[in-house]
Every structure is written in C-alpha cells, then in structure tokens.
Amino acid sequence: MDLAEALRVIGRELPHARLILAPEDLAALGKTPEMPEVLSTVQAARLLGYTPKRWRRWAEQGRVDGAWQDGDGRWRLPREACRAHLGRLSRQPGGVNGVKAFRPRGPRKGREAA
C-alpha cells in the first residue's frame, strides 16, 4: 500500500482526524507544503517555532533580515530570512540570545541530606 492509499483508508476510518504530514511525505504525494514567501509573526511562530512575541522582538532588533512593518504596524518576515536567523541561533555558543539553557545541578557540596 502506498502513502496515498494509506491516507485514503485513514480518511475513511477516521473522517474527523487531522493529519500532519512531514515535507517528505508531501513530496511523496507530489505536493509541496503551503508556506508563503513572507510570513506574519503568527505564521512564523506556527511554522518555525517560538512565539509571535519573540519573532516581533527579533524583527524590532533587526535580527531578521528584510523584515518590515506593513501599514497596520504588523511585522512581515521573509521566510528564508527567518530560516537563516534560526540557523544562526543554533550555532551560537551562548544559546539563544546569549542565554544558556538551564541545567539543574545536584546538591551543593558540604550540605547534608535533610
């Protein structure tokens, strides 16, 4: 059974189910994921992660190349610039925005267990 047939069977058995397909699954079906060239902060958050507020902050700070505000004051972010920004974040030695991820440590030396 190929992917298209499997999806038809799932659609018949679970008519109200929502399926999330990976880009490689869509390619197998001959479809491309719907992702506009220019994203709003909400679209960037849904499609690429993080929150709309974080994307707004990055745009205001000039971290997303080519970002602009439309006539209503909403930020518009070029898709490829968003991906490039995320790529730069993953290579930063200090973590996202210079803040390292929290790592819990064990008990401090010299303290006795209560």
Secondary structure, 3 states (H helix, E strand, C coil): CCHHHHHHHHHHHCCCCCCCCCHHHHHHCCCCCCCCCEEEHHHHHHHHCCCHHHHHHHHHCCCCCCCEECCCCCEEEEHHHHHHHHHHHHHCCCCECCECCCCCCCCCCCCCCC
